[in-house]
């Protein structure tokens, strides 16, 4: 039963990508209600699932501590939160980039070694 509720790292990474895209779209269009919903509900939930306690606390504090002085102050805090999420996203992709680079190098070396071998095919056609 517990296994059904657990998320894999890939699912969490993909959800973070989706959240960032949704936040950036809402920020670009200055949809304050959508930003508030995404931050308080979605970002906070994602941060709790991934044990990002500081991020969850920041997302919750944006709405529970004190009201924002102005729209600009709120949007500045949103920009800061998006920057923090992008930094977390880079941490998720760093190990993946190393694996992809390693696999690419292996593929390159393999293809180079097969290119140096004598071709096994002929240009003659048989009808």
Secondary structure, DSSP 8 states (H G I E B T S, - for coil): -HHHH---HHHHHHHHHHHHHHHHHHHHTT-HHHHHHIIIIIIHHHHHHTT-HHHHHHHHHHHHT---SSHHHHHHHHHHHHHHHHHHHHHHHHHHHHHHHHHHHHHHHHHHHHHHS-----S----
